[in-house]
Amino acid sequence: MDTRRDDDIRIPHDEAQDIVDVLRHYAEHSDDSEWAWQAENLAQNLARRLPSRQPAGD
């Protein structure tokens, strides 16, 4: 049995950015301050892990 574990989730940059945007939108418009805080915290953590996008052709 293979017991190795890969904790990295691999998704395209654009999809990850969409997730960040949705979390931030939820945090801005949520009436539940605890969930809003959690969403913003998660968005910030994910955004920090996203590599910078380089302009095409560089």
Sequence and secondary structure as in RCSB ss.txt:
>XXXX:A:sequence
MDTRRDDDIRIPHDEAQDIVDVLRHYAEHSDDSEWAWQAENLAQNLARRLPSRQPAGD
>XXXX:A:secstr
            HHHHHHHHHHHHHHHHH S HHHHHHHHHHHHHHHHHS     TT 
